[in-house]
Every structure is written in structure tokens, then in C-alpha cells.
Amino acid sequence: MEYFFGYIIFINVIAFAAFGIDKWKAVHHKYRISEATLFLLTAAGGSVGALAGMYMFHHKTRVWYFKIGVPLILILQVAAVWYLGGF
């Protein structure tokens, strides 16, 4: 179980950082992180970090599939953990 929590913390930090880095790159007209990568990090367990990054950095908040998709993935992940008896 400690590996699970370690992984969740790690992937959420990475997802949060990815949204921040991509926002910085967007502002500075640099090569961007792909939306597929941002969604992959979200789906891989980083939904809390992704959602926090979206709103802290004001990034992808007007893109409808991020605005709906990231919270939906978070809900599905919480439901899966609850169903599997994680909490």
C-alpha cells in the first residue's frame, strides 16, 4: 500500500508540474507538451495534480474536453479506489 501512495504522490506532482511547464511554454512561444501527454498523466493517476495545475496556472481551463475530462477522470479514479476497497 505504501508503494501505491508513493506512486500517487509522484504522478500528481509530475502532472501538476507538466501543466505549469506547458503554460510557461505557451506564454513564451516554446515547443509545447502535447495534450495527449497531459491527458495520459491525468489518466495515469495524476488527476488531482492536473486539476490543481489547471486552475493554479489558468491553463486549459477554457478547453471543454479538459474542463470536463479532468474532473470526470478524477471522479472515476476515486470511484475505482472506493469500489476496490482502498478507503
BELGI-V322050 format. One line per field, one symbol per residue. ss: DSSP state (@ for helix, = for strand, . for the rest). Layout:
ss->???
//
This chain:
ss->.@@@@@@@@@@@@@@@@@@@@@@@@@@.......@@@@@@@@@@@@@@@@@@@@@@.......@@@@@@@@@@@@@@@@@@@@....
//
